[in-house]
Amino acid sequence: MQRYRLTRDASGQPVVEVPHRGQELLRQPMYSKGTAFTRAERAAFGLEGLLPDAVSSIDRQVRRVHRSIMRKEDPLERYIGLAALQDRNEHLFYRLMVEHVEELLPIVYTPTVCLACQQYSHIFRRGRGIWITPGHRGRMVEVLGNAPFDDVRLVVVTDNERILGLGDQGAGGMGIPIGKLAIYTTAAGIHPTATLPLSLDVGTDNRELLADDLYLGWRQPRLRGAAYDALVEEMVQAIRTRFPRALLQWEDFKKGNAFALLERYRRVLPSFNDDIQGTAAVAVAAVVAAARVTGTPLAEQRIVILGAGAAGIGIARLLRTTLGAEGVAGTKLVRAIASVDSRGLLVDDEEIRDEHKRDFAWPSALAAQVGPGLTGRRDLAAVVEALAPTVLIGTAGQADTFTEAIVRSMAARVARPVVLPLSNPTSQSEARPADVLAWSEGRALVATGSPFPPVTFGGRTHRIGQANNAFVFPGVGLGALLAEAREITDPMFSAAARALGAEIRDEDLAAGSLFPPVAELRRVTAAIARAVAHQAHQDGVGRAVAEGAVAQAMWFPDYPACVPV
């Protein structure tokens, strides 16, 4: 491992110490400037004759690579082109991302990253991050020592079993940590040398991958049980040993493992699960924003959640925390949140095998009291009919489950129904915004998990806000790191949700969107980081953060001057 030594000269300009020369320097993505090396730097580092004569500015380079990437019509080819750029020049990659984030976010993350994960072994060019397999038992500290830089502050890890809505993608799941960390740097300005994508490759049960002779992962059935737990334990302790100041983000674990690992390790090292907590904060922010439009206070919301996996229960948990802070308690708090799984409304008169669901099961007496329709048939249609929800949230990963009858039933008794089909990718969205607006006569407030184009209905164009976790997790990570938080608490995510809701401007709401434009991602991230850092201090798990510290900490991708070392 090496340390990236970035300092400032007497005039305050950034300077980096460079331990490479010649062709080797051009192959180092954190140090290479390509054609932007000055003539003095070319002479000092043995680069004369290795580059065309012209010295380019980074702005000119951005124009060049943007045209090159966007010339490709296939989104997966654009993904490959961006990955190649990141592999040769990280400053230029991130400058391009910052300046064109709205256009490129769907390429480096959803929905295109889904294709990249599926095709990973077929489009592989160059390794990025660290893979840990069962073959590394007893040697993980050594393996993590092969990371390129030694001051890692942020690790995103997946075991690849529940990649978005695709399921088990084996080694291909590495596309998720890579994409998440690219968003961290783009949105929060966390320096790329402080980040590490990590794949816990414990095998796969995906038969297509195992039958593919090009498959690059650990070619064994997926490890489970005590052996799996022991591998995770060694990984966590190795991270603590190698990178003692690091925050860990769990990503795309199967729901049982996701909840168990979050609870087991959240106080061992600062860590959170974006599928559970980040998704929850984005959904709660949409509810907060919708309340500004509808005039219905948070304390009076009636919320139905379809899907009781990691995302659905995570949303229910944070809603309970947020509504509790509004003074909602007792039976009213239970009744405010109805969770529906594949068997119907969660009620305690039936066996509930998944422990994480039990906290959100209604007492059978309450179900009977609310409506006769909930004493027998308890599917989504019956629940909507009985509860007349103000908010309907989908995390089930099942397309078209918000049917016309269900949306019309909701809209018949709520002036401005809030409908949030959050499942990814686009093909698994619970409803299409155009349908929801048509079925509600244009009255619904809609946000989706995947990007959708604007919808024109009744002479008005509605901008469809994307409930993208990118609005939350970068700010949570940055705020926690600045506060040196020992733990990521639930109130920190509630603070993130409220901060995001507050950052949605009146003009966004007037356009029908419950989220800011993605182009505002960096501004929104800074506001969330401030709120999270403040909450960490309030919760007694972090230090006070000075005013202006967030802005100072956000790295902006520009070339530093290079000096030999």
KATA-V654511 format. One line per field, one symbol per residue. ss: DSSP state (a for helix, b for strand, c for the rest). A space follows every 10 residues. Layout:
# KATA-V654511
ss = ???
This chain:
# KATA-V654511
ss = cbcccbbbcc cccbbbbbcc caaaaacccc cccaaaccaa aaaacccccc cccccccaaa aaaaaaaaaa ccccaaaaaa aaaaaaaaca aaaaaaaaac aaaaaaaacc caaaaaaaca aaaccccccb bbbaaaccca aaaaccccbc cccbbbbbcc ccbcccbcca aaaaaaaaaa aaaaaaaacc caaabbbbbb bcccccaaaa cccccccccc ccccaaaaaa aaaaaaaaaa aaccccbbbb ccccaaaaaa aaaaaccccc bbbaaaaaaa aaaaaaaaaa aaaacccaaa ccbbbbccca aaaaaaaaaa aaaaacccca aaaaaabbbb bccbbcbccc ccccaaaacc cbcaaaaaaa caaaccccca aaaaaaaccc bbbbcccccc cccaaaaaaa aaaccccbbb bccccaaacc ccaaaaaaac ccccbbbbcc ccccbbbccb bbccbbccaa acaaaaaaaa aaccccccca aaaaaaaaaa aaaccaaaaa cccccccaaa aaaaaaaaaa aaaaaaaacc ccccccccaa aaaccccccc bbbbc
